[in-house]
Amino acid sequence: MWPFGQEIVDREHMTGREDLGTGVPGVLGNIVWFVVAGWWLALGHLVFAALLAMTVIGIPFAWQHMKLAGMAVAPIGKMVIARNVTVHAS
């Protein structure tokens, strides 16, 4: 049940500063991650989302799989926070 009530934000927007994961090394890490494992994980989440969306009960879970697919593509430099946390405007 982890994804419910949570959202994914850029760590740079949350902290207000750039770090190792949000700069050029983070972009390079995300490229390597996408090639090695990210697209497989995202594809799996998209398939599960499509299957779950076929039922009314599964629609909220399908939506969560869509969010997780986005995170699976490029997770470096991101963080998961509660929805009620304010994000630092930069």
N, C-alpha and C positions, 0 to 999 in steps of 0.2 A: 504493500500500500504506500510505499515511499513517495511516488510521484504526486500523489494527491495533496494539494495545498502547497506545492513547491513550484518554483520556476527556475529556469536556467538563465544566467546572466553572464556577461563578460566580466572577468575578474578585474580588469582595468577600470570598468565603470563602477564596480562596487568599492574598490579600494581608492580610486582616484589617482593611481600611479601605475606606471608600467613596470613589469617584472620579467623574469626569465621566460615565463610561459605566455606572456602577452606580446612580446616583441618578435623579432625575426627568428630567434630559436624556436619560439612557440609555433610560428607559421610552418617552419621546416618540420617540426615534430608532428604537426597535424597532417602535413603531406605524407610523411612516412606512415603515420598511423592509418590514414585513409587507404593507402595502397596495400598495407599489410593486413589490416583487420577491419577498418572502419566501414567499408562498403558492405562487407559480409554481415556485420552486425546490424547495420541500418536496413539492409534488405530483409533480414529476419524479422525485425520489428515491423516493417511495412507489411510483410505477409501476415503476421499475427494481427496487425491492426485491421487488415481487410477481412480476415476471418471473423474477428470479434465484432466488427461493424455489421455483420449480417443479422445480429440479434439486438433487440432493444436493450437487454441487460448488458451486452458487451460493448455498447457504444462508449461509455466513459472509459473503459479499459482500452479500447481502440485509440481514443484520444491520447491516453497516456503513452501508448506505444509509439504514436507519432512524435511526441515530445522526446522520447528516449531515442528514436531514430535520428533525430536532429543532433542529439548529444553524442551519439555513436559515431557520427561522421567526423566531427572535429572536437574532441573533448578538452584538448590542452588550452588553457587560458580561460576556462569556464568554471563557474561554481554554481552549486545548487543552493538556493536560499528559500526561506519561507516567504509566502506571498506578502505578508504584512511588514516585511523589512523594507526600508526605504533605500533606494539605490542612489549612490553619490552621483550628482550631475557634474560632468566634466566639460 
